[in-house]
Amino acid sequence: MHTPLAEALSVVLLALVLGWAVLRPFRLPEAVVAVPAAGLAVVTGAISPDHALEEIGRLAPVVGFLAAVLVLAHFCDVEGLFRACGAWLAHRAAGRPGRLLTAVFALASVVTAVLSLDATVVLLTPVVLATAARSGVRARPHLYACAHLSNTASLLLPVSNLTNLLAFAASGLSFTRFAALMALPWLVAIGAEYLVFRRFFARDLALAPAPEEAVKTPERPVFALVTVACTLAGFVVTSALGLEPAWAAAAGALALAVRACVRRHATPFTVVRASAPAFLAFVLALGVVVRAVVDNGLAGALGHALPDGSGLPALLGIAALAALLANLINNLPAVLVLLPLAAPSGPGALLAVLLGVNIGPNLTYAGSLATLLWRRIVQRHGHHVGLGEFTRLGLLAVPATLITAVLALWVSLGVVGT
């Protein structure tokens, strides 16, 4: 295909795929458009079959890892882990809005880091909403906290976000080295978000709560907690042995899934459905479409704009460009485009890309699929989230969080090294 025509077609296909993912007409899966779009890109020559297969092969281990983490999070919910989280939130808050926000920040940060941002969006958000209603406080600050922290708090571990898995695979870092480098940016970013939230929602947090409803304390989900702890330990061990951490995730998911099936709380079909096969197909197809755009000129244009090196000015420029691109084309395509371009500058540049594509999406709804999903869940529970308010909060939070997180990454690179 002639290059200008291939470039135009690949851009149109990417726009269609992202538009469908944002709007999701009739609640049909994202893969409904993404998979045919990837096939069309190959058939028309916008991307060669060899490049398409290469991209699928590159993404396949990451997608397998994602499937295992999704199953792990789902069966933690079956075990009652999130019901216990709700009880803990209510106990810590004691009916005070400020304390509830602090507790939500702490819990959402841990859940996002350990069980991935999908667990925070899909499983924790309804729990936070119910806890706020029982405590008689306004839900807005706490719901927005779930949205922001599903992105910002996903910086810590490779398993916290699909973008992390992609950057982890490209960086050559071990699991523990990745976590060591991102620990300070993670803490600093969460702290910056918290200060912005306390200021932005000061009126909501100052209101006196209504009388709190009594809630029965659920049983402690010991098996789920032990399994998650063993899985985290498995990530460290497999990384030290040079094995794929996906094996540890698969073992944890299998342990919880088998227990649920034996206790008749699930079936093999439930396990497959928990892995979100349609979403996994969407990720693979999106990768092919993005590769078509990259092959047809986008890589060259971004290559000139992306700063070289891993000094502080370069890290700030890389993170800012990544954040901007995430809000223009969504963070998943953005990281697929930027990682190969940043790789020659070393792990520091790759982690700066990660800061941009994870923190930047808090500026707009379309910045990440997690935020879009969060919006649908909140609306399903009868709460309206306005675009204007979301954007105003993002305009305050994103610059403050991104700049301080990049500074923290620069310090980590100097102290921990790569």
Secondary structure as GFF3:
##gff-version 3
##sequence-region A 1 418
A	DSSP	alpha_helix	3	23	.	.	.	ID=ss1
A	DSSP	three_ten_helix	25	27	.	.	.	ID=ss2
A	DSSP	alpha_helix	31	43	.	.	.	ID=ss3
A	DSSP	alpha_helix	49	78	.	.	.	ID=ss4
A	DSSP	alpha_helix	81	93	.	.	.	ID=ss5
A	DSSP	alpha_helix	97	115	.	.	.	ID=ss6
A	DSSP	alpha_helix	117	118	.	.	.	ID=ss7
A	DSSP	pi_helix	119	124	.	.	.	ID=ss8
A	DSSP	alpha_helix	125	135	.	.	.	ID=ss9
A	DSSP	alpha_helix	140	152	.	.	.	ID=ss10
A	DSSP	three_ten_helix	153	155	.	.	.	ID=ss11
A	DSSP	three_ten_helix	158	160	.	.	.	ID=ss12
A	DSSP	alpha_helix	162	171	.	.	.	ID=ss13
A	DSSP	alpha_helix	175	200	.	.	.	ID=ss14
A	DSSP	alpha_helix	202	206	.	.	.	ID=ss15
A	DSSP	alpha_helix	222	240	.	.	.	ID=ss16
A	DSSP	alpha_helix	246	262	.	.	.	ID=ss17
A	DSSP	alpha_helix	268	274	.	.	.	ID=ss18
A	DSSP	alpha_helix	277	293	.	.	.	ID=ss19
A	DSSP	pi_helix	294	298	.	.	.	ID=ss20
A	DSSP	alpha_helix	299	305	.	.	.	ID=ss21
A	DSSP	alpha_helix	312	329	.	.	.	ID=ss22
A	DSSP	alpha_helix	331	342	.	.	.	ID=ss23
A	DSSP	three_ten_helix	343	345	.	.	.	ID=ss24
A	DSSP	alpha_helix	347	359	.	.	.	ID=ss25
A	DSSP	three_ten_helix	360	363	.	.	.	ID=ss26
A	DSSP	three_ten_helix	365	367	.	.	.	ID=ss27
A	DSSP	alpha_helix	369	380	.	.	.	ID=ss28
A	DSSP	alpha_helix	387	415	.	.	.	ID=ss29
###
